[in-house]
Amino acid sequence: MASDDDIVFDEEPSPEPAYEAPVAAAPVYTPPPSIDLSGVDTILSQPSASAAAGSMARLAGSLRISDAPNQTIEGVVRELLKPMLKDWLDKNLPAIVESRVEAELERIARLAR
C-alpha cells in the first residue's frame, strides 16, 4: 500500500541538455502610434498624451525579457532555476533520502521492541 510519503523511482532519468541562458535582444524603440483624442473630454493635451505614450512604449520595450511569445517572468525564472535546482538535488538528495530512511528504520525498530 503506497502513501503520499513513498518515493517511487520508475525509471532512470534522462540526461538533461546543457543549459544555455537566454540572450535578451537589445530593445528597439518604435514610436507610438498617434493618439486621436478628438471628441474625447480628457485632462491631457494631445502633445502630453503622445509624449506619455512614447515614454510607456520605451519602458515596455526595455522591460522585454524574451522574444518567445507569451513568455512571463515566472517562466523565465523557472527556466533559470531549473539547472540550479537540479544541481542542488544532485548534491543533497542522496543525503536527505539516507537520513529519512535511517529515521524510518529507527522508528520501525522502536515499534518492534
C-alpha positions in Angstrom: 0.0 0.0 0.0 1.5 3.3 -1.1 1.2 6.6 0.8 2.0 10.1 -0.1 5.4 9.8 1.6 6.5 6.9 -0.5 9.1 7.7 -3.2 8.9 5.6 -6.3 11.7 5.5 -8.9 10.2 4.0 -12.1 13.0 4.7 -14.5 16.4 6.2 -14.9 16.1 10.0 -15.5 17.1 11.0 -19.0 20.1 13.3 -19.2 19.2 17.0 -19.3 20.6 19.0 -22.2 23.2 21.6 -21.3 21.6 24.8 -20.1 22.0 27.9 -22.1 21.0 31.2 -20.6 18.5 33.2 -22.7 20.0 36.1 -24.6 18.0 39.2 -24.4 17.7 41.2 -27.6 18.5 44.9 -27.3 15.3 46.9 -27.0 14.3 48.6 -30.2 12.4 51.9 -29.9 9.4 52.2 -32.1 7.5 55.5 -31.9 3.9 55.1 -30.6 1.0 55.4 -32.9 -0.6 58.8 -33.0 -3.4 59.1 -30.4 -6.6 60.6 -31.7 -8.3 62.4 -28.8 -10.7 64.4 -30.9 -14.2 64.2 -29.4 -13.0 62.8 -26.1 -13.0 65.0 -23.0 -9.6 64.5 -21.4 -7.4 66.2 -18.9 -4.3 65.8 -21.1 -3.4 67.7 -24.2 -2.6 65.9 -27.4 1.2 66.5 -27.1 1.2 65.4 -23.4 -0.7 62.2 -24.2 1.6 61.4 -27.1 4.7 62.0 -25.0 3.4 59.8 -22.2 2.5 57.1 -24.7 6.0 57.3 -26.2 7.6 57.0 -22.7 5.5 54.0 -21.9 6.4 52.3 -25.2 10.1 52.8 -24.5 9.7 51.4 -21.0 7.8 48.4 -22.2 10.5 47.8 -24.9 13.3 47.9 -22.3 11.5 45.5 -19.9 11.2 42.9 -22.5 12.7 39.7 -21.2 12.2 37.2 -24.0 11.4 37.1 -27.7 9.2 34.0 -27.1 5.5 34.7 -27.3 3.5 34.7 -24.1 6.7 34.4 -22.0 6.2 35.5 -18.4 8.6 36.5 -15.7 7.6 33.3 -13.9 8.5 31.3 -16.9 11.9 32.9 -17.3 12.6 32.4 -13.5 11.5 28.8 -13.8 13.9 28.2 -16.7 16.8 29.9 -14.8 16.1 28.0 -11.6 15.8 24.6 -13.3 19.6 23.9 -13.6 20.3 25.3 -10.2 17.6 23.1 -8.6 18.9 20.1 -10.5 22.5 20.7 -9.2 21.2 21.2 -5.6 19.2 18.0 -5.8 22.1 16.1 -7.3 24.3 17.2 -4.3 21.8 16.9 -1.5 19.0 14.5 -2.3 21.0 11.3 -1.6 21.9 12.5 2.0 18.3 13.6 2.6 16.9 10.3 1.5 19.5 8.4 3.5 18.6 10.3 6.7 14.9 9.8 6.2 15.4 6.1 5.6 17.5 5.8 8.7 14.9 7.7 10.7 12.1 5.4 9.4 14.2 2.3 10.2 14.8 3.5 13.7 11.0 4.2 14.1 10.2 0.7 12.9 12.8 -0.9 15.2 11.3 1.0 18.2 7.8 -0.3 17.3 9.1 -3.9 17.1 10.5 -3.8 20.6 
